[in-house]
Amino acid sequence: MAVNFENLIKQIVTPLVSHPEDVLVKTLSDEGKELAIQVLVNEEDLGRVIGKGGKIASAIRTIVYAGASKEGVRVRIDIDAF
């Protein structure tokens, strides 16, 4: 069963933000066993997604990495604002 990482990340991030319509998750590169995923949120919500000391961003990465390890894939997540 393949994991849809874009959908997983969007489902995690959307409840955290004040502007859920601005959440954009896209795959930048898919090179076989490595994925680069970019998460874009409203500038006002960036702090909510990263969290104090990066704890929320780290938790998001941990969840995604757990799914990726079962698939044998490496995932890099970049969180940014627009």
Buried (B, 14 or more C-beta within 10 A) or exposed (E): EEBEBBEBBBEBBBEBBEEBEBBBBEEEEEEEEEBBBBBBBBEEBBEBBBBEEEEBBEEBBEEBBEBBEEBEBBBBBEBEBE
